[in-house]
Structures are given as structure tokens and as C-alpha cells.
């Protein structure tokens, strides 16, 4: 676990931002292609998020907390191994 922590600490602010943007693009593509929901506002009605927050997440403009990540898993119907690689029940 110490190795993972060192990796995160040593990442530059720019690379962290790039990861947020890539993650947001992944979510948007998943929403549109897998969930077949092209309209973000319509999608937000079926989640615990308002469309403004979802838009910011999908653009990589928000540094999300772990609790929010779990809520994203539920909203986007992601399996437990799609992103973090360990199993848990939602």
C-alpha cells in the first residue's frame, strides 16, 4: 500500500488533472454508449447528482471523494472491478 501512496504523492498536479479528465471522458462514453443515455439532464434524474455536478465530473473539473466515487459506480451502473480493481458490494 505504501507504494501506491508514494505514486499518488509524486504525481504532478498536471498529471492528476489529466487523470480526472480521462476518468470523466470514460464516464461520459459509458453513459452514452453502454447506458444509451445521451442526455445528461435526463440521466441526472435517475441519479443522486444534479446535472451541473455530473457535467463537471464528466469534464474532469471536480476532484471527487471516495464516497462520491461509490455513488458514481451506482449511477453509471459500473461493476466493482471497472475502476478500482477490488470487490465490494454496493
Buried (B, 14 or more C-beta within 10 A) or exposed (E): EEEEEEEEEEEEEEEEBEEBBEBBEBBBEBBBEEBEBEEBEEBBEEBEBEBEBBBBBBEBEBEBEEEBBBBBBEBBEBEBEEBEEEEEEE
